[in-house]
Amino acid sequence: MKMVFAAEPTITITREKAKFFNITNLGELISAAVGALLIIAALLAFFYLILGGIQWITSGGDKAGMEAARNKITHAVVGLIIVGAAWAIMILVQNFLGVSIIDKQLTFPQPF
């Protein structure tokens, strides 16, 4: 006696790839998020530094206004130093341990 089994139908699921980014695993997602957060933190600290400078200029010699502006500038500079140190530590960990934290270097678009 011969047994015959019906073949199960195969189901193929396809998905369209995203057009703007190509992240294939969780490590790349975390890497992109960390890089983006560092860039955003640096931009915010720089913006805070500019606001402190504007506040210093517009204080008009007022002691309280100048003190607040000086504190704002000091905090912005400390923030930039912390962001730079975090970036340097990530590069050191990446080089010494062979772990890929940031896969791609920051590239700017060319005008030509």
DSSP file (Angstrom, degrees, kcal/mol; ACC not computed):
  #  RESIDUE AA STRUCTURE BP1 BP2  ACC     N-H-->O    O-->H-N    N-H-->O    O-->H-N    TCO  KAPPA ALPHA  PHI   PSI    X-CA   Y-CA   Z-CA
    1    1 A M              0   0    0      0, 0.0     2,-0.4     0, 0.0     0, 0.0   0.000 360.0 360.0 360.0 128.8    0.0    0.0    0.0
    2    2 A K        -     0   0    0      2,-0.0     2,-0.5     0, 0.0     0, 0.0  -0.838 360.0-146.3-102.1 133.4    1.4    3.3   -1.1
    3    3 A M        -     0   0    0     -2,-0.4     2,-0.5     2,-0.0     0, 0.0  -0.852  10.8-164.2-101.8 133.4    0.6    6.5    0.9
    4    4 A V        -     0   0    0     -2,-0.5     2,-0.4     2,-0.0    -2,-0.0  -0.967   2.2-163.3-119.0 127.3    0.2    9.8   -0.9
    5    5 A F        -     0   0    0     -2,-0.5     2,-0.3     3,-0.0    -2,-0.0  -0.874  21.8-120.2-109.5 141.9    0.4   13.1    0.9
    6    6 A A        -     0   0    0     -2,-0.4     2,-0.3     1,-0.1    -2,-0.0  -0.591  32.7-112.9 -77.7 139.0   -0.8   16.3   -0.5
    7    7 A A        -     0   0    0     -2,-0.3    -1,-0.1     1,-0.1     3,-0.0  -0.526  29.8-120.8 -72.9 134.6    1.8   19.0   -0.7
    8    8 A E        -     0   0    0     -2,-0.3     2,-0.1     1,-0.1    -1,-0.1  -0.535  31.0-108.7 -75.1 140.6    1.2   21.9    1.6
    9    9 A P        -     0   0    0      0, 0.0     2,-0.4     0, 0.0    -1,-0.1  -0.450  29.8-131.4 -69.5 141.4    0.9   25.2   -0.2
   10   10 A T        -     0   0    0     -2,-0.1     2,-0.5    -3,-0.0    -3,-0.0  -0.783  14.9-153.5 -94.8 136.3    3.8   27.6    0.3
   11   11 A I        -     0   0    0     -2,-0.4     2,-0.5     2,-0.0     0, 0.0  -0.937   5.6-161.7-111.2 125.9    3.1   31.1    1.3
   12   12 A T        -     0   0    0     -2,-0.5     2,-0.6     2,-0.0    -2,-0.0  -0.930   2.3-165.8-110.9 125.0    5.6   33.8    0.3
   13   13 A I        -     0   0    0     -2,-0.5     2,-0.4     2,-0.0    -2,-0.0  -0.941   8.6-176.6-111.1 123.6    5.5   37.1    2.1
   14   14 A T        -     0   0    0     -2,-0.6     2,-0.4     2,-0.0    -2,-0.0  -0.909   5.6-163.9-118.1 148.3    7.4   40.0    0.6
   15   15 A R        -     0   0    0     -2,-0.4     2,-0.3     0, 0.0    -2,-0.0  -0.969  23.8-114.8-130.6 148.5    7.8   43.4    2.0
   16   16 A E        -     0   0    0     -2,-0.4     2,-0.1     1,-0.1     3,-0.1  -0.635  33.3-121.7 -82.5 134.9    8.9   46.5    0.3
   17   17 A K        -     0   0    0     -2,-0.3     2,-0.1     1,-0.1     5,-0.1  -0.427  32.0 -99.0 -74.8 150.1   12.2   48.0    1.6
   18   18 A A        -     0   0    0      3,-0.2    -1,-0.1     1,-0.1     0, 0.0  -0.404  24.9-147.1 -67.0 145.1   12.3   51.5    3.0
   19   19 A K  S    S+     0   0    0      1,-0.1    -1,-0.1    -2,-0.1     3,-0.1   0.733  89.0  47.5 -86.7 -23.4   13.5   54.0    0.5
   20   20 A F  S    S+     0   0    0      1,-0.2     2,-0.3     0, 0.0    -1,-0.1   0.754 117.1  18.1 -96.4 -25.4   15.3   56.4    2.9
   21   21 A F        -     0   0    0      2,-0.1     2,-0.4     0, 0.0    -1,-0.2  -0.972  55.7-146.6-145.1 159.1   17.4   54.1    5.1
   22   22 A N        +     0   0    0     -2,-0.3     2,-0.6    -3,-0.1    -3,-0.0  -0.743  29.8 159.9-129.8  82.8   18.7   50.6    5.0
   23   23 A I        +     0   0    0     -2,-0.4    -5,-0.1     1,-0.1    -2,-0.1  -0.926   7.8 172.9-107.8 119.7   18.8   49.1    8.5
   24   24 A T        +     0   0    0     -2,-0.6     2,-0.3     1,-0.1    -1,-0.1   0.640  60.1  22.4-104.5 -16.2   19.0   45.3    8.5
   25   25 A N  S  > S-     0   0    0      1,-0.1     4,-1.5     0, 0.0     3,-0.2  -0.918  79.9-101.6-145.5 173.6   19.6   44.5   12.1
   26   26 A L  H  > S+     0   0    0     -2,-0.3     4,-2.5     1,-0.2     5,-0.2   0.838 115.2  59.6 -66.1 -35.4   19.1   45.8   15.7
   27   27 A G  H  > S+     0   0    0      1,-0.2     4,-2.4     2,-0.2    -1,-0.2   0.900 105.3  48.3 -61.8 -40.9   22.8   46.8   16.0
   28   28 A E  H  > S+     0   0    0     -3,-0.2     4,-2.5     2,-0.2    -1,-0.2   0.871 110.4  52.4 -67.3 -35.6   22.6   49.1   13.0
   29   29 A L  H  X S+     0   0    0     -4,-1.5     4,-2.2     2,-0.2    -2,-0.2   0.930 111.7  45.0 -65.0 -45.5   19.4   50.7   14.5
   30   30 A I  H  X S+     0   0    0     -4,-2.5     4,-2.6     2,-0.2     5,-0.2   0.905 112.5  52.6 -64.4 -41.2   21.1   51.3   17.8
   31   31 A S  H  X S+     0   0    0     -4,-2.4     4,-2.2    -5,-0.2    -2,-0.2   0.918 111.0  46.3 -60.3 -45.0   24.2   52.7   16.1
   32   32 A A  H  X S+     0   0    0     -4,-2.5     4,-2.3     1,-0.2    -1,-0.2   0.888 112.8  50.4 -65.6 -38.6   22.1   55.1   14.0
   33   33 A A  H  X S+     0   0    0     -4,-2.2     4,-2.5     2,-0.2    -2,-0.2   0.910 111.0  47.7 -66.9 -42.4   20.2   56.2   17.1
   34   34 A V  H  X S+     0   0    0     -4,-2.6     4,-2.2     2,-0.2    -2,-0.2   0.927 113.4  48.1 -65.7 -44.2   23.3   56.9   19.1
   35   35 A G  H  X S+     0   0    0     -4,-2.2     4,-2.0    -5,-0.2    -2,-0.2   0.915 113.1  47.7 -61.6 -43.1   24.9   58.8   16.3
   36   36 A A  H  X S+     0   0    0     -4,-2.3     4,-2.6     1,-0.2    -2,-0.2   0.906 110.8  51.6 -65.5 -41.2   21.8   60.9   15.8
   37   37 A L  H  X S+     0   0    0     -4,-2.5     4,-2.6     1,-0.2    -1,-0.2   0.887 109.4  50.1 -64.4 -38.3   21.4   61.6   19.5
   38   38 A L  H  X S+     0   0    0     -4,-2.2     4,-2.2     2,-0.2    -1,-0.2   0.907 112.0  47.3 -66.3 -40.3   25.0   62.8   19.7
   39   39 A I  H  X S+     0   0    0     -4,-2.0     4,-2.3     2,-0.2    -2,-0.2   0.923 113.4  47.9 -66.5 -43.0   24.6   65.1   16.8
   40   40 A I  H  X S+     0   0    0     -4,-2.6     4,-2.5     1,-0.2    -2,-0.2   0.908 111.6  50.8 -63.4 -41.5   21.3   66.5   18.2
   41   41 A A  H  X S+     0   0    0     -4,-2.6     4,-2.3     1,-0.2    -1,-0.2   0.900 110.6  48.9 -63.7 -40.6   23.0   67.0   21.6
   42   42 A A  H  X S+     0   0    0     -4,-2.2     4,-2.2     2,-0.2    -1,-0.2   0.912 111.9  48.6 -65.7 -41.8   25.9   68.9   20.0
   43   43 A L  H  X S+     0   0    0     -4,-2.3     4,-2.4     2,-0.2    -2,-0.2   0.903 112.1  48.8 -65.2 -40.3   23.5   71.1   18.0
   44   44 A L  H  X S+     0   0    0     -4,-2.5     4,-2.4     2,-0.2    -2,-0.2   0.902 111.2  49.6 -65.7 -40.7   21.4   71.9   21.1
   45   45 A A  H  X S+     0   0    0     -4,-2.3     4,-1.9     2,-0.2    -2,-0.2   0.898 111.8  48.8 -65.1 -39.6   24.5   72.7   23.2
   46   46 A F  H  X S+     0   0    0     -4,-2.2     4,-2.1     2,-0.2    -2,-0.2   0.909 111.5  49.4 -65.9 -41.5   25.8   75.0   20.4
   47   47 A F  H  X S+     0   0    0     -4,-2.4     4,-2.4     1,-0.2    -2,-0.2   0.896 109.8  51.4 -62.6 -40.9   22.3   76.7   20.2
   48   48 A Y  H  X S+     0   0    0     -4,-2.4     4,-2.0     1,-0.2    -1,-0.2   0.862 107.8  53.3 -63.8 -36.8   22.3   77.1   24.0
   49   49 A L  H  X S+     0   0    0     -4,-1.9     4,-2.0     2,-0.2    -2,-0.2   0.911 108.9  48.5 -64.1 -43.0   25.8   78.7   23.7
   50   50 A I  H  X S+     0   0    0     -4,-2.1     4,-2.5     1,-0.2    -2,-0.2   0.912 110.1  51.8 -64.0 -42.4   24.5   81.2   21.1
   51   51 A L  H  X S+     0   0    0     -4,-2.4     4,-2.5     1,-0.2    -1,-0.2   0.889 108.3  51.8 -61.7 -38.4   21.5   82.0   23.3
   52   52 A G  H  X S+     0   0    0     -4,-2.0     4,-2.1     2,-0.2    -1,-0.2   0.890 109.5  49.8 -64.4 -39.3   23.8   82.7   26.3
   53   53 A G  H  X S+     0   0    0     -4,-2.0     4,-2.2     2,-0.2    -2,-0.2   0.907 111.5  47.9 -65.5 -41.6   25.9   85.1   24.1
   54   54 A I  H  X S+     0   0    0     -4,-2.5     4,-2.5     1,-0.2    -2,-0.2   0.902 111.7  50.6 -64.9 -39.9   22.8   86.9   23.0
   55   55 A Q  H  X S+     0   0    0     -4,-2.5     4,-0.6     1,-0.2    -2,-0.2   0.879 109.4  51.4 -65.2 -36.8   21.6   87.1   26.6
   56   56 A W  H >< S+     0   0    0     -4,-2.1     3,-0.6     1,-0.2     4,-0.4   0.918 112.1  46.2 -63.9 -44.4   25.0   88.5   27.7
   57   57 A I  H >< S+     0   0    0     -4,-2.2     3,-0.7     1,-0.2    -2,-0.2   0.901 116.1  44.4 -66.7 -40.8   24.9   91.2   25.0
   58   58 A T  H 3< S+     0   0    0     -4,-2.5    -1,-0.2     1,-0.2    -2,-0.2   0.449  87.4  89.9 -86.4   1.4   21.3   92.2   25.8
   59   59 A S  T X< S-     0   0    0     -3,-0.6     3,-1.2    -4,-0.6    -1,-0.2   0.792  79.3-148.0 -70.0 -24.4   21.7   92.2   29.5
   60   60 A G  T <   -     0   0    0     -3,-0.7     3,-0.1    -4,-0.4    -2,-0.1   0.811  65.2 -53.1  66.5  30.7   22.8   95.9   29.4
   61   61 A G  T 3  S+     0   0    0     -5,-0.3     2,-0.3     1,-0.3    -1,-0.3   0.476  92.7 150.5  84.4   1.2   25.1   95.7   32.4
   62   62 A D    <>  -     0   0    0     -3,-1.2     4,-2.6     1,-0.1    -1,-0.3  -0.540  42.8-144.2 -69.4 126.7   22.5   94.1   34.7
   63   63 A K  H  > S+     0   0    0     -2,-0.3     4,-2.3     1,-0.2     5,-0.2   0.911  98.0  46.5 -60.6 -45.1   24.4   92.0   37.2
   64   64 A A  H  > S+     0   0    0      1,-0.2     4,-2.3     2,-0.2    -1,-0.2   0.900 113.6  48.7 -66.6 -40.3   21.6   89.3   37.4
   65   65 A G  H  > S+     0   0    0      2,-0.2     4,-2.2     1,-0.2    -2,-0.2   0.901 112.7  47.5 -66.1 -40.7   21.3   89.1   33.6
   66   66 A M  H  X S+     0   0    0     -4,-2.6     4,-2.7     2,-0.2    -2,-0.2   0.885 111.4  51.1 -67.6 -37.9   25.0   88.8   33.1
   67   67 A E  H  X S+     0   0    0     -4,-2.3     4,-2.2    -5,-0.2    -2,-0.2   0.914 111.4  47.5 -64.8 -42.3   25.3   86.1   35.8
   68   68 A A  H  X S+     0   0    0     -4,-2.3     4,-2.2     2,-0.2    -2,-0.2   0.896 113.4  48.5 -65.0 -40.3   22.5   84.1   34.1
   69   69 A A  H  X S+     0   0    0     -4,-2.2     4,-2.5     2,-0.2    -2,-0.2   0.911 110.7  50.3 -66.3 -41.8   24.1   84.5   30.7
   70   70 A R  H  X S+     0   0    0     -4,-2.7     4,-2.5     1,-0.2    -2,-0.2   0.898 111.1  49.1 -64.0 -39.5   27.5   83.5   32.1
   71   71 A N  H  X S+     0   0    0     -4,-2.2     4,-2.6     2,-0.2    -1,-0.2   0.900 110.8  50.6 -64.4 -40.2   25.9   80.4   33.7
   72   72 A K  H  X S+     0   0    0     -4,-2.2     4,-2.1     2,-0.2    -2,-0.2   0.917 112.2  46.4 -64.2 -43.1   24.1   79.5   30.4
   73   73 A I  H  X S+     0   0    0     -4,-2.5     4,-2.4     2,-0.2    -2,-0.2   0.914 112.6  50.5 -65.1 -42.9   27.4   79.9   28.5
   74   74 A T  H  X S+     0   0    0     -4,-2.5     4,-2.3     1,-0.2    -2,-0.2   0.920 111.3  47.9 -61.5 -44.4   29.3   77.8   31.0
   75   75 A H  H  X S+     0   0    0     -4,-2.6     4,-2.2     1,-0.2    -1,-0.2   0.873 111.2  51.4 -65.3 -36.9   26.6   75.0   30.9
   76   76 A A  H  X S+     0   0    0     -4,-2.1     4,-2.4     2,-0.2    -2,-0.2   0.909 110.4  47.8 -66.8 -41.5   26.7   75.0   27.1
   77   77 A V  H  X S+     0   0    0     -4,-2.4     4,-2.2     2,-0.2    -2,-0.2   0.912 112.2  49.5 -66.3 -41.4   30.5   74.7   27.0
   78   78 A V  H  X S+     0   0    0     -4,-2.3     4,-2.4     1,-0.2    -1,-0.2   0.901 110.4  51.9 -62.6 -40.1   30.4   71.8   29.5
   79   79 A G  H  X S+     0   0    0     -4,-2.2     4,-2.4     2,-0.2    -2,-0.2   0.908 109.0  49.3 -62.5 -42.6   27.7   70.2   27.4
   80   80 A L  H  X S+     0   0    0     -4,-2.4     4,-2.4     1,-0.2    -1,-0.2   0.885 110.8  50.7 -63.9 -38.0   29.8   70.4   24.3
   81   81 A I  H  X S+     0   0    0     -4,-2.2     4,-2.5     2,-0.2    -2,-0.2   0.911 110.6  49.0 -65.6 -41.6   32.8   68.9   26.2
   82   82 A I  H  X S+     0   0    0     -4,-2.4     4,-2.5     2,-0.2    -2,-0.2   0.910 111.8  48.3 -65.0 -42.1   30.6   66.0   27.4
   83   83 A V  H  X S+     0   0    0     -4,-2.4     4,-2.3     2,-0.2    -2,-0.2   0.919 113.0  48.4 -64.3 -42.7   29.3   65.4   23.9
   84   84 A G  H  X S+     0   0    0     -4,-2.4     4,-2.4     2,-0.2    -2,-0.2   0.896 112.1  49.1 -63.8 -39.9   32.8   65.5   22.5
   85   85 A A  H  X S+     0   0    0     -4,-2.5     4,-2.6     2,-0.2    -2,-0.2   0.894 110.1  51.0 -66.9 -39.3   34.1   63.1   25.2
   86   86 A A  H  X S+     0   0    0     -4,-2.5     4,-2.1     2,-0.2    -2,-0.2   0.910 111.0  48.6 -63.4 -41.1   31.2   60.7   24.6
   87   87 A W  H  X S+     0   0    0     -4,-2.3     4,-2.1     2,-0.2    -2,-0.2   0.926 112.4  48.4 -62.9 -44.8   32.0   60.7   20.9
   88   88 A A  H  X S+     0   0    0     -4,-2.4     4,-2.4     1,-0.2    -2,-0.2   0.891 110.5  51.0 -64.4 -40.0   35.7   60.1   21.6
   89   89 A I  H  X S+     0   0    0     -4,-2.6     4,-2.8     2,-0.2     5,-0.2   0.895 109.1  51.5 -64.5 -39.6   34.9   57.2   24.0
   90   90 A M  H  X S+     0   0    0     -4,-2.1     4,-2.3     2,-0.2    11,-0.2   0.915 110.6  47.9 -63.2 -41.6   32.7   55.6   21.4
   91   91 A I  H  X S+     0   0    0     -4,-2.1     4,-2.3     2,-0.2    -2,-0.2   0.906 112.5  49.5 -65.4 -40.9   35.5   55.8   18.9
   92   92 A L  H  X S+     0   0    0     -4,-2.4     4,-3.0     2,-0.2     5,-0.4   0.929 111.9  47.3 -63.7 -45.4   38.0   54.4   21.4
   93   93 A V  H  X S+     0   0    0     -4,-2.8     4,-2.1     1,-0.2     6,-0.8   0.908 112.3  51.2 -61.7 -40.9   35.7   51.5   22.3
   94   94 A Q  H  X S+     0   0    0     -4,-2.3     4,-0.7    -5,-0.2    -1,-0.2   0.901 116.0  40.3 -63.4 -41.3   35.1   50.9   18.6
   95   95 A N  H  < S+     0   0    0     -4,-2.3    -2,-0.2     2,-0.2    -1,-0.2   0.904 121.2  39.4 -76.9 -41.8   38.9   50.8   17.8
   96   96 A F  H  < S+     0   0    0     -4,-3.0    -3,-0.2    -5,-0.2    -2,-0.2   0.890 125.8  32.6 -79.1 -39.2   40.1   48.8   20.9
   97   97 A L  H  < S-     0   0    0     -4,-2.1    -1,-0.2    -5,-0.4    -3,-0.2   0.595  99.2-125.8 -94.4 -11.1   37.3   46.2   21.2
   98   98 A G     <  +     0   0    0     -4,-0.7     2,-0.4    -5,-0.4    -4,-0.2   0.670  60.3 144.5  75.2  15.6   36.5   45.9   17.6
   99   99 A V        -     0   0    0     -6,-0.8     2,-1.1     1,-0.0    -1,-0.3  -0.713  49.8-134.1 -88.3 137.7   32.9   46.6   18.2
  100  100 A S        +     0   0    0     -2,-0.4     3,-0.2     1,-0.2   -69,-0.1  -0.761  41.0 154.4 -95.5  95.4   31.1   48.6   15.5
  101  101 A I  S    S+     0   0    0     -2,-1.1     2,-0.6     1,-0.3   -66,-0.2   0.904  76.5  27.1 -85.5 -47.4   29.2   51.3   17.4
  102  102 A I  S    S-     0   0    0     -3,-0.2    -1,-0.3     1,-0.2   -74,-0.1  -0.954  70.1-174.5-118.4 111.7   29.1   53.8   14.5
  103  103 A D        +     0   0    0     -2,-0.6     2,-0.4    -3,-0.2    -1,-0.2   0.908  65.7  40.6 -74.2 -43.5   29.2   52.1   11.2
  104  104 A K  S    S-     0   0    0      3,-0.0     2,-0.1     1,-0.0    -1,-0.1  -0.843  79.3-122.8-115.1 143.1   29.4   55.0    8.8
  105  105 A Q        -     0   0    0     -2,-0.4     2,-0.4     1,-0.1    -2,-0.0  -0.465  41.9 -92.9 -77.1 154.2   31.4   58.3    9.1
  106  106 A L        -     0   0    0     -2,-0.1     2,-0.4     1,-0.0    -1,-0.1  -0.549  49.2-172.6 -70.0 121.9   29.5   61.5    8.9
  107  107 A T        -     0   0    0     -2,-0.4    -3,-0.0    -3,-0.0     3,-0.0  -0.947  12.4-147.2-120.4 140.1   29.5   62.7    5.3
  108  108 A F        -     0   0    0     -2,-0.4     2,-0.1     1,-0.1    -2,-0.0  -0.793  30.1-100.8-103.4 147.3   28.2   66.0    4.1
  109  109 A P        -     0   0    0      0, 0.0    -1,-0.1     0, 0.0     0, 0.0  -0.380  36.0-125.0 -66.7 143.3   26.6   66.5    0.7
  110  110 A Q        -     0   0    0      1,-0.1    -3,-0.0    -2,-0.1     0, 0.0  -0.684   6.4-137.1 -89.5 142.2   28.9   68.0   -1.9
  111  111 A P              0   0    0      0, 0.0    -1,-0.1     0, 0.0     0, 0.0   0.651 360.0 360.0 -74.3 -13.4   27.8   71.1   -3.8
  112  112 A F              0   0    0      0, 0.0    -2,-0.0     0, 0.0     0, 0.0   0.416 360.0 360.0-115.2 360.0   28.9   69.9   -7.2
